[in-house]
Amino acid sequence: MGAVNSYLLLGHGAEDPINFNSRKKIPKGVTLVTLAQCAELSYDEEVCSMVEAFTKPKNKKIFDDPISHKGILLGF
């Protein structure tokens, strides 16, 4: 298996409504993990603690396999 890239999606951004059939799709085998929830605010303390956890090299395996480490991620 090759290198794993991990990314954070922490909140809502500007939306540009486009046709669902023509937008880019997440490739198979990729898991999207987001801190944001529909119709809820993302607060600084939640976002900052997740960014801090994400930037620590010791947590790389957690973010590379979020499904197996869901319980740990919920604690950040």
QUISUL-V499858 format. One record per pair of residues at least 6 apart in sequence whose C-alpha atoms are under 6 Angstrom apart, sorted by the first residue. I is the first residue (numbers start at 1). GAP is how many residues later the second one is. Records with the same first field share a line. If there is no record, write none. Layout:
I: GAP ; GAP
This chain:
6: 58
9: 25
10: 24 ; 25 ; 26
11: 25 ; 31
36: 6
50: 26
62: 7
